[in-house]
Amino acid sequence: MLQKMQLIGAQKATQRFSTVSCLQNPYEDGTLLSKQDNVQKYSSGNQILCNKHASKAFLKNPISLGFDYPKPLEPHSRSRKASSDSGAGAAAETEVEFPCDYGELLEQVKVATQLALKESKHLLEIEFPTAGLDSVSGDAEGGIEMNSNMALIREFCGIFFKPEQATRTRIFFPEAKEVEFAKKTIFEGVSFKLDYLTKPSLLEDFGFGTKVQMADHVQPGDEMFLVAYPYFNVDEMLVVEELYKDAVVNTERKMIIFNGELDRIRSGYYPPFFYPKLAALAKNFLPKLETAYYIHNFKGQGGGTLFRSYPGPWKVLRRINGKHICLHQQETMPSLKDVALNILPST
């Protein structure tokens, strides 16, 4: 569940971070709670309490290595599992069903990412909605979406990285203020290296920010870069490309872009005439990405979902009688326009 939380010191946070997401208590069908009366409170003690589900309160233990943050309620487990004894070919033969909740989704993301890294994919994309498994971008207020992303990334880190990998993993948030917020709340006490892509100035309302030299942020011991939701400002993905060129290319490092809403760039949402750098990024950088995990929903009558879990094919699904049925599949990513105008209407 992604619920609104009241935080100690929230008055010091920007309006963008007035709420923090929670991963507890999904509805039985796996959708998320968003009602005001289901508020999760962050107290100064050692517990996080859910108003509606107070009986399910759990301890917030000290975090020394970054892996003791409270886990979500036990998910329905239907996802495949990676095995050191099985190759990618065997994994590919295992059908990956659309997840029933975020607990299962994160397990699927974990396995798909492991398989992609095992096959030497060094630049990965993970993309899925955060306001509900059937939601689309914009269904939730922007600040809530970003806070939901932060909570989901924290959960992903907890199940994906081994304790000894924490100090060798650098997580880049879009801007410096978000790093400060993360350190005081969801990422409090972790050993992950928390960093930022941009440092907005007083002129940020006009699209200007302080130029961050990404090479200065990278340390020799860094092995993995996880870039968190770089979509709030168009410059953020340009900085991600710079980071990739300066610190990943011709090295053993890996980069994961987590919910970067890259479809905005792919689809030409930003006119090339006004955003020539983004147009160049779409042509030269995005094709290098391997999509490890992807969910994009299409609403309306005759809607559906574009779904992919590496190394499987791209599938167009439709929810019928509570189950996701595959209508079409192919090995390469179809354009969203093709799915919306051709594939879904024809099935």
N, C-alpha and C positions, 0 to 999 in steps of 0.2 A: 504494500500500500504506500502511496506517496501522499502523505498527509501534511497539513500545515503545522508547524511547530512554533512555539514561543521560546525565544532564546534569551538567556541572560546576556545582557550587553547588546541586545539587538538595536537599542537606540543609537549605538555607535556605528552600526552597519549602514550601508547605503540603502536606498529604497529598493534597489535591485536585489538585496538580500534580506528582505523583511521576513522571509519564511524559509524554512528548511524542510526538506522532504523526508518522509519516513517510508520504510519498506515493509511495514507490518500490516496485518489484518486485511487482505484482499477480500472482495466479495467471493462467494462460492464459484462464480463463473470466471474468476480471475481478473475482473476489471478492478479499477482502483477507486478508493473513496476520495471524495473531494469536498464533502460537506463541512461547513464551518463547525458543526458540533462535534466532529471527530478530530479534536486538536491534540497533537502530541506535544507534551511540555518537556523542555530541557531544564532540569532543576539543578541546583547547586550541590545536591547530594550525590549519591552514587547510583541513582536510578533514573531511567527515562520512563515516564508513565503515559499511557494512552487513556484519555478520558473515557472513551467508550468501552475499552477492553482493559480496565484497570487490573483485572485478575491475571492478565498476561504480562504484567510488568516484569522487567528483566534488569539485571545488574549491568552497569556500565563499568567494566573492570578497567584498571589502569592499562594503557597501551604502551608497551615498551618496544615492540617490534612492528607494530602496525597491523596486527591481525586479531586483536581481541575486541574489536568493535562489535556490538550486538548483531547477531545474524538474523535474517528474516525467519518467519515461521516456516516450519518444514514444508518444502514445496512438493507438489505432485511430480514424481520423477519418472519421465518417460524418455529422457534424452539419452543419446549414445554416450559412451565413455571412452576416453582415449586410453590406450594401453601401450606400454613400451614394447610389448611383444607383437603387436599388430601393426601392419603398415597402413599407409594412407589408402591403399587400394581396398583393404578390408573395411576401413571406416567409411569409404565412399559408398559401399554397398549397403550400409545401414541407413535406413530411411530416417530423416529428421522431421518430426512433426512440428507443426506450429505450436509454440509454447502455450501452456494454459495459465501461467502467471510469471511474474518477474523472477522468482526463484529459479524456475525451470529455464527461463530465457538466459539468465546469467550462466547457468551450467552449460547451455548450448554454446554461448559465446566463448566460454572457457575452452571447450573442446575444439571448436572450430579454429580458434586462435592458435592453440597448441599445434594442431595439424598443419596450419599454414606456416608457422615458424619452423616446424620440423622439415618442411620442404623448401627451406631457405627463402621464404618470402620475407623481405625485410621492411616493406612499407605496407601497412594494413589499414583497412577502413572497417570500423564497426558503426552501424547506424540502425537505430530503432526508435520508435516514439516513446516518450517518457510520461505522458499524461494518461496512459491507458494503452493496452496492447492494440486496441482498435482505433486509437486517436491519430490525428494528423498534426503537423506542426502548426502552432497557433491556437490549438484547442485550450491550452492553459496560458495564463499570463506569463510574459517573458521571464520575469524574475523567478516564478515558480518552476518554469521549465528548466532554468539553469540550476536551481537548487536541487531539483529532482535528478538532474544529470550528475551533480556532485555526489549525491548520496549513492546513486547507482555505480558510479566509478569507484567509490569507496568499497562497496560490496564486491565489485569485480576484482579489485586489488586484493581483497581479503581471501578470495578463493583461487586466484590465478597465480600470484607470486609466492614463492617460498620465502620463509623468514630471512634467509641469507641474501635474497635478491633485493630486499627493500632498499638498502643503502646504495644499490647500484641502479636504481630506477628513479628517473627524474620525471615528475608530472608537471606539465606546463598548463597553467590556467590562462585564460585570455588576458587578464590584466593583474597588476600588483595588488589591488584591493581585494580581489577574490582569493589570493594567496593568504592574505591576512585573515580573512573570514574563515577560510578552510582550516587554518592552524588553530583558531579559537573554538571551532565547532567539530565538524565531522572528521577532520583529519588531525584532531588534537593528539599530540604525543606520538605520532607515527614516525618511523624511520625513513619513510620515503622522502626524497628530495623534492620539495615543492617550489615551483618557479613560475615565471610569467612570460608572456609573449610581448605585451605592450605595457607602457606606463603612461596613461593619458595625462595630458597637461590641462591647464585652465582653458585651453582652446579646444577641448575635446568635442564640444558641441558643434564645432565647425569642421570636425573630421581630422583634427591635428592631434598628434600624440608625440611623446618623447621616443625617439628612435632607440630601440634596444638592439645592441650588437649581440646576436645570439651566440657567437663563438666565445664571448666572454662568460657566458653562463654554463658552458659545458666543462665538465671535469674529466680527467683521464679515466677515472674509474666508472664512468657512466656506461651502462650497457643497454638500457632500454629507455626510450622516450615515449611517454603517453601524453598525447595532446588532448586536452579536455575542451570539448564544445567550442571550437574556434569559429563562431559564426556571428557574434554580436556586432563586430566591426569588420568591414571588408578587408582591412589591412591585416587582420589576424592570420588569414590563410597565406598571405604573401610572406609573412614572417615564418610560417610553418615551412614553406618551400625553401626559404633561406636556411633554416635550421637543418633541413634534410640535406641540402647541398653541402653545407659547411661541416656537418658533424655525423652524417650517416653514410653518405656515398663513399665508397672505397674503404669502409670500416666494417667491423663485425657488429656494429650497433643495429638495433631494430627500432622502428617507429610505429606506433599505433595512434590513429586519429579516431577519437571516440566521439561520435555524434557531432560531426562537423557540418551537417546539413550541406554536404557537397553537391547535392542535386541542384541547388540554386545556381551554382557555377556551371554545372554540366548542361543545364537546360537553357542557358542563356538568359536567366532572370536579370542579370546585370548586363545592360547593353554594351557591346564591345566598344562602341564609339566613346562612351563616357568612362568605361573601365577597361582600357586596353591591357593592363597588367593581369587582370583576372581572366581575360580572354586568352592571353598567352599561357596562363597557369592551367586553364582547361585543356589546352592543346598539348602542353609539354610536361606537366606534372601529374595531373590526374590519371592519365593512362598508365602511369607506373604503379598505381595502387592495385593491391589485391583486396577484394572485398571479402573479409572473413565472415561477416554476419550482417544481414540486412533485412529490414522490414519497412515497407512503405505502403500505407493504406490509401485506398481510393474510396471516397465516400459517395453517397447518392445511390439512386436506384441502379442496380446493376454494378455496384462497386465491387471491390475486391482488394487483394493484397499481393504485392510483389515481395517474394521471400527467397532468401538464399542463406545457406549455412555451408561454409567451405568444408570439403571440396565438391559439394553437390551442385546440381544445376540450379539455374534461376527458375523459380516457379511462380505462376500466377494462380492465386488461390481465391476461393469464394467461400464464405461461411454459409453453410446450408444445414439447417436443423441442428445447430450447435457444433457442427464439425467443419473444418476447413478442407475443402475438396480441391484437388489440383485440376485446373482447367487447361493449363498449357505449361510447357517447360522447354528450356533451351540452355545451351552451354554458355552463351555470352549474355551480358546484361542488356536487356532491351531498354529503350528509352522510355521514360515515363509517358511521353506523348503517345508512343506506340501502344503501350499497355492500355491507356485511357481511351484512345480513339479507335483502336483496331482489335486488340486481343479481347478485352472485356466485353465490348458490344457484340462480338461474334460468337460468344459462348453462352 
